[in-house]
Amino acid sequence: MTGQPTRPSDTLNEEYWRRYLSEPDSLVRFGRRVLTHLPSDPRCRFCTAPFAGPGAPLMRAIGKRPSEGNPNVCNSCQAHMVRHRGGAEVEGAMLFADIRGSTALAERMSAGEFHDLLDRFYGVASKSVFEHDGVVDKFVGDELVAHFFTALAGDRYARRAVEAATALLRATGHDDGGQPWAPVGAGVHSGRAWFGAIGEGTHVELTAVGDAVNVAARLAAAARAGEILVSAEAAAAAELDDALEHRSLELKGKSESVEVVVVRVGSR
């Protein structure tokens, strides 16, 4: 906080985001599900409108195309974020997933081959998130960052985050009985986070920040290939089987150990 008085527009935008993220919107959810089934990637990370393939001409016909300010979202979603710049603290679930041993993988590949592997990972990761009513925050190198809130995922947002992580591990080959084409570990945590639109001018992005986000990132870093480390809070909300393995982890930056439930995909 800067100590400056809150502007009326800030308060209005905060209330807008709190309501938008916390109250289910059946029309928005229906629209995303329809767009998700139109080919093909890449897509708007918020509304899932396709930017390429057979679905792209239809999107252009209704005025949806990659934004000049942020090509990861469509121009209509970008205009919406610019108009409602700001955000609010809400309950949600955070999913982080990354490729284990990516440095070693890159050493064994040409730069072009490694690019193709990352591009394939981005595609299946986005699909897994979108099909489970989440929002892709960003890709950072070999890492996915995604969020799940009531407005899109309903009251079972923690369950949807775990399901998305499971779908991603399956899509990367962890349940095929052999070597996955991308060894991925993931972390899921639920709690309060600030979610909203940040940036300057027309370059505005959706993101989430807060301790809950940091915990999810630490869990993903601690997960082995084929594992999803789910915090006790998220596991309870997702109603995971209590017979699953439990661990107590010391996470960087946390003063107390964090209890987690281990979800495995495949035999690895």
C-alpha positions as CSV (number, residue, x, y, z in Angstrom):
1,M,0.0,0.0,0.0
2,T,1.2,3.5,-0.8
3,G,-0.8,5.4,1.8
4,Q,-2.6,7.3,-0.9
5,P,-6.4,7.6,-0.6
6,T,-8.4,5.0,-2.4
7,R,-10.0,6.3,-5.6
8,P,-13.7,5.6,-6.2
9,S,-12.8,3.7,-9.4
10,D,-10.4,1.5,-7.4
11,T,-13.2,0.6,-5.0
12,L,-15.7,0.0,-7.8
13,N,-13.2,-2.2,-9.7
14,E,-12.4,-4.2,-6.5
15,E,-16.1,-4.9,-5.9
16,Y,-16.5,-5.8,-9.6
17,W,-13.7,-8.4,-9.4
18,R,-14.9,-9.8,-6.1
19,R,-18.4,-10.3,-7.5
20,Y,-17.2,-11.6,-10.9
21,L,-14.8,-14.2,-9.4
22,S,-17.1,-15.3,-6.5
23,E,-20.5,-15.6,-8.1
24,P,-21.0,-18.3,-10.7
25,D,-21.9,-16.9,-14.2
26,S,-23.6,-19.7,-16.2
27,L,-23.4,-17.7,-19.4
28,V,-19.6,-17.1,-19.2
29,R,-19.1,-20.8,-18.3
30,F,-21.2,-22.0,-21.2
31,G,-19.4,-19.6,-23.6
32,R,-16.0,-20.9,-22.5
33,R,-17.0,-24.5,-22.9
34,V,-18.3,-23.9,-26.4
35,L,-15.1,-22.0,-27.5
36,T,-12.9,-24.7,-25.9
37,H,-14.3,-27.2,-28.4
38,L,-13.5,-25.0,-31.4
39,P,-10.1,-25.8,-32.9
40,S,-7.4,-24.7,-32.4
41,D,-4.5,-23.5,-30.2
42,P,-3.2,-21.0,-29.4
43,R,-6.1,-19.5,-27.5
44,C,-7.2,-16.6,-25.4
45,R,-6.1,-17.6,-21.9
46,F,-9.3,-16.2,-20.4
47,C,-12.3,-16.8,-22.7
48,T,-10.5,-19.7,-24.7
49,A,-11.3,-18.2,-28.1
50,P,-9.0,-19.9,-30.7
51,F,-6.5,-17.8,-32.6
52,A,-5.6,-20.4,-35.2
53,G,-7.1,-23.3,-37.2
54,P,-10.7,-23.6,-38.4
55,G,-12.1,-21.7,-35.4
56,A,-10.0,-18.6,-36.0
57,P,-12.1,-17.2,-39.0
58,L,-15.3,-17.5,-36.9
59,M,-13.6,-15.6,-34.1
60,R,-12.4,-12.9,-36.4
61,A,-16.0,-12.6,-37.8
62,I,-17.3,-11.8,-34.3
63,G,-14.4,-9.4,-33.6
64,K,-12.1,-11.7,-31.5
65,R,-8.4,-11.7,-32.4
66,P,-5.1,-11.6,-30.5
67,S,-4.8,-8.3,-28.6
68,E,-1.9,-5.9,-29.7
69,G,-1.3,-5.1,-26.0
70,N,-1.1,-8.8,-24.9
71,P,-1.2,-11.5,-27.6
72,N,-2.1,-14.1,-25.0
73,V,-5.6,-12.8,-24.7
74,C,-8.2,-11.7,-27.3
75,N,-8.9,-8.0,-27.9
76,S,-12.3,-8.1,-26.3
77,C,-10.9,-9.6,-23.1
78,Q,-8.0,-7.2,-23.1
79,A,-10.5,-4.2,-23.4
80,H,-12.4,-5.7,-20.6
81,M,-9.3,-5.9,-18.4
82,V,-8.2,-2.3,-19.3
83,R,-11.7,-1.0,-18.4
84,H,-11.7,-2.9,-15.1
85,R,-8.0,-2.6,-14.1
86,G,-7.5,-3.8,-10.6
87,G,-8.6,-6.9,-8.7
88,A,-9.8,-8.4,-5.4
89,E,-8.9,-11.0,-2.8
90,V,-11.0,-14.1,-3.3
91,E,-10.9,-17.8,-2.4
92,G,-9.5,-20.0,-5.1
93,A,-7.2,-22.9,-6.0
94,M,-3.8,-22.5,-7.6
95,L,-2.1,-25.1,-9.9
96,F,1.6,-25.0,-10.8
97,A,3.2,-27.7,-12.9
98,D,6.6,-28.0,-14.5
99,I,8.9,-30.3,-16.4
100,R,11.3,-32.1,-14.2
101,G,14.9,-32.1,-15.3
102,S,14.3,-29.8,-18.2
103,T,17.9,-28.6,-18.2
104,A,19.1,-32.2,-18.8
105,L,16.5,-32.7,-21.5
106,A,17.6,-29.5,-23.3
107,E,21.2,-30.8,-23.3
108,R,20.1,-33.9,-25.2
109,M,18.1,-32.0,-27.8
110,S,18.7,-29.3,-30.4
111,A,17.2,-25.9,-29.6
112,G,14.5,-26.5,-32.1
113,E,13.6,-29.9,-30.6
114,F,13.4,-28.4,-27.1
115,H,11.2,-25.6,-28.4
116,D,8.8,-28.2,-30.0
117,L,8.7,-30.1,-26.7
118,L,7.8,-26.9,-24.7
119,D,5.2,-25.9,-27.4
120,R,3.6,-29.4,-27.0
121,F,3.6,-29.0,-23.2
122,Y,2.0,-25.6,-23.5
123,G,-0.7,-27.0,-25.7
124,V,-1.7,-30.0,-23.5
125,A,-1.4,-27.9,-20.3
126,S,-3.7,-25.2,-21.6
127,K,-6.2,-27.8,-22.8
128,S,-6.2,-29.5,-19.4
129,V,-6.8,-26.2,-17.6
130,F,-9.5,-25.0,-20.0
131,E,-11.4,-28.3,-19.9
132,H,-11.6,-28.1,-16.1
133,D,-12.8,-24.5,-16.0
134,G,-9.5,-22.8,-15.0
135,V,-7.6,-19.8,-16.2
136,V,-4.1,-19.9,-17.5
137,D,-2.1,-17.2,-15.8
138,K,1.2,-17.7,-17.6
139,F,3.9,-20.0,-18.8
140,V,7.3,-19.3,-17.4
141,G,9.9,-21.4,-19.2
142,D,8.8,-25.0,-18.6
143,E,6.2,-24.1,-15.9
144,L,2.5,-23.7,-16.0
145,V,0.6,-21.3,-13.7
146,A,-3.2,-21.6,-13.5
147,H,-6.0,-20.6,-11.3
148,F,-9.5,-21.9,-10.5
149,F,-12.3,-19.7,-9.0
150,T,-16.0,-20.1,-8.1
151,A,-17.2,-18.0,-11.1
152,L,-15.8,-20.5,-13.6
153,A,-15.2,-23.8,-11.7
154,G,-18.1,-23.6,-9.2
155,D,-17.8,-24.4,-5.5
156,R,-15.6,-27.5,-6.3
157,Y,-12.7,-25.3,-7.7
158,A,-10.1,-27.2,-5.6
159,R,-11.4,-30.5,-7.1
160,R,-11.2,-29.1,-10.6
161,A,-7.6,-27.9,-10.0
162,V,-6.6,-31.5,-9.0
163,E,-8.5,-32.9,-12.0
164,A,-6.7,-30.5,-14.3
165,A,-3.3,-31.5,-12.9
166,T,-4.2,-35.2,-13.2
167,A,-5.3,-34.7,-16.9
168,L,-2.0,-32.9,-17.6
169,L,0.1,-35.7,-16.2
170,R,-1.9,-38.2,-18.2
171,A,-1.5,-36.1,-21.3
172,T,2.2,-36.1,-20.9
173,G,2.4,-39.9,-20.8
174,H,2.6,-40.7,-17.1
175,D,-0.1,-43.4,-17.2
176,D,1.2,-45.2,-20.4
177,G,3.4,-47.6,-18.5
178,G,6.5,-46.2,-20.2
179,Q,8.7,-43.1,-20.1
180,P,6.6,-39.9,-20.2
181,W,7.5,-37.6,-23.1
182,A,7.6,-34.8,-20.6
183,P,8.3,-35.7,-16.9
184,V,6.0,-33.4,-15.0
185,G,5.4,-32.7,-11.3
186,A,2.6,-30.5,-10.0
187,G,1.4,-28.7,-6.9
188,V,-2.2,-27.6,-5.9
189,H,-3.1,-25.3,-3.0
190,S,-6.3,-23.5,-2.1
191,G,-6.8,-20.3,-0.1
192,R,-7.2,-16.5,-0.5
193,A,-5.3,-14.8,-3.3
194,W,-5.5,-11.4,-5.0
195,F,-6.6,-11.9,-8.6
196,G,-7.1,-9.3,-11.2
197,A,-5.7,-7.2,-14.1
198,I,-2.4,-5.4,-13.7
199,G,-0.2,-3.4,-16.1
200,E,0.2,0.0,-17.7
201,G,-1.6,1.5,-20.7
202,T,-3.0,-1.2,-23.0
203,H,-0.6,-3.9,-21.8
204,V,-2.7,-5.4,-19.0
205,E,-2.5,-9.0,-17.8
206,L,-4.5,-11.3,-15.5
207,T,-2.5,-12.7,-12.6
208,A,-2.8,-13.8,-9.0
209,V,-0.5,-13.0,-6.1
210,G,-0.3,-13.8,-2.4
211,D,1.0,-16.5,0.0
212,A,-1.4,-19.1,-1.4
213,V,0.1,-18.7,-4.8
214,N,3.6,-19.0,-3.3
215,V,2.7,-22.2,-1.5
216,A,1.4,-23.8,-4.7
217,A,4.6,-22.9,-6.5
218,R,6.7,-24.5,-3.7
219,L,4.6,-27.7,-3.8
220,A,5.2,-28.0,-7.6
221,A,8.9,-27.6,-7.1
222,A,8.9,-30.4,-4.5
223,A,6.9,-32.8,-6.6
224,R,8.5,-35.7,-8.4
225,A,7.7,-36.6,-12.0
226,G,4.2,-38.2,-12.0
227,E,3.2,-36.6,-8.6
228,I,0.7,-34.0,-7.7
229,L,1.4,-32.6,-4.2
230,V,-1.9,-31.3,-2.9
231,S,-2.0,-29.2,0.3
232,A,-4.1,-30.5,3.2
233,E,-6.5,-27.5,2.7
234,A,-7.0,-28.2,-1.0
235,A,-7.2,-32.0,-0.4
236,A,-10.0,-31.5,2.1
237,A,-11.9,-29.2,-0.2
238,A,-11.4,-31.6,-3.1
239,E,-12.6,-34.5,-1.0
240,L,-9.5,-36.7,-1.9
241,D,-9.3,-40.2,-0.6
242,D,-7.9,-40.1,3.0
243,A,-6.0,-43.4,2.2
244,L,-3.7,-41.5,-0.2
245,E,-0.1,-41.0,1.0
246,H,0.4,-38.0,3.4
247,R,3.7,-36.1,3.8
248,S,4.9,-33.3,5.9
249,L,7.2,-30.9,3.9
250,E,9.5,-28.1,4.9
251,L,9.0,-25.5,2.1
252,K,11.3,-22.6,1.4
253,G,10.1,-19.4,3.0
254,K,7.6,-21.1,5.3
255,S,8.1,-21.1,9.0
256,E,6.1,-24.2,9.6
257,S,5.9,-27.6,7.8
258,V,3.1,-28.0,5.2
259,E,1.0,-31.1,5.2
260,V,0.3,-32.5,1.8
261,V,-1.6,-35.4,0.1
262,V,0.2,-37.2,-2.7
263,V,-1.7,-38.0,-5.9
264,R,0.2,-40.2,-8.4
265,V,-0.4,-40.8,-12.0
266,G,1.1,-44.0,-13.4
267,S,3.7,-46.1,-11.6
268,R,6.5,-43.5,-11.6
